[in-house]
Amino acid sequence: MAELSIQLTRKQQELLLRGLRFVRSSVALDMQNFSDAVQQQRQDQYAEIAAVESMVSDAKIVEPAGV
């Protein structure tokens, strides 16, 4: 994944992290016939979600003026 620098407010960060938890849950609850391919696909999706979650967690927090 390419390096990306982002700035978020605390509220934006919390919103994105909450959304990523929802996405991870939807991957876990996706009802598919189990196979090694499905399991591998799910693991790949978890890894992608974790990478984005790490990027959002590490984002520089900025506060709007006047806060």
C-alpha positions in Angstrom: 0.0 0.0 0.0 1.4 3.4 -0.9 2.4 5.8 1.9 -0.3 8.4 2.7 -0.3 11.2 5.1 -3.7 12.3 6.4 -5.0 14.8 8.9 -8.2 14.2 10.7 -10.2 15.7 13.5 -10.7 13.4 16.5 -14.4 13.1 15.5 -13.4 12.1 11.9 -11.0 9.5 13.2 -13.5 8.0 15.5 -16.1 7.9 12.7 -13.7 6.1 10.3 -12.6 3.6 12.9 -16.2 2.8 13.8 -17.0 2.3 10.1 -14.0 0.0 9.7 -15.2 -2.1 12.7 -18.6 -2.4 10.9 -16.8 -3.5 7.7 -14.8 -6.1 9.5 -18.0 -7.4 11.1 -19.7 -7.6 7.7 -16.8 -9.7 6.4 -17.1 -12.0 9.4 -20.8 -12.4 9.0 -20.8 -12.9 5.3 -22.5 -16.3 4.8 -20.6 -18.3 2.2 -20.0 -22.0 1.8 -16.7 -22.6 3.6 -13.7 -23.4 1.5 -10.0 -22.7 1.6 -10.5 -20.1 -1.1 -13.2 -18.3 0.9 -11.1 -18.5 4.1 -8.1 -17.0 2.2 -10.3 -14.2 0.7 -11.6 -13.4 4.2 -8.1 -13.3 5.6 -7.0 -11.0 2.8 -9.9 -8.7 3.5 -9.0 -8.6 7.2 -5.5 -7.7 6.4 -6.6 -4.8 4.1 -9.0 -3.5 6.8 -6.2 -3.7 9.4 -3.9 -1.7 7.1 -6.5 1.1 6.7 -7.3 1.0 10.4 -3.6 1.4 11.2 -3.3 4.3 8.8 -6.4 6.0 10.4 -5.2 5.4 13.9 -1.8 6.9 13.1 -3.3 9.9 11.4 -2.3 13.3 12.6 -5.1 14.8 14.7 -5.9 18.4 14.0 -8.4 20.5 15.9 -10.5 23.1 14.0 -9.8 26.8 14.9 -11.8 28.0 17.9 -12.1 24.6 19.6 
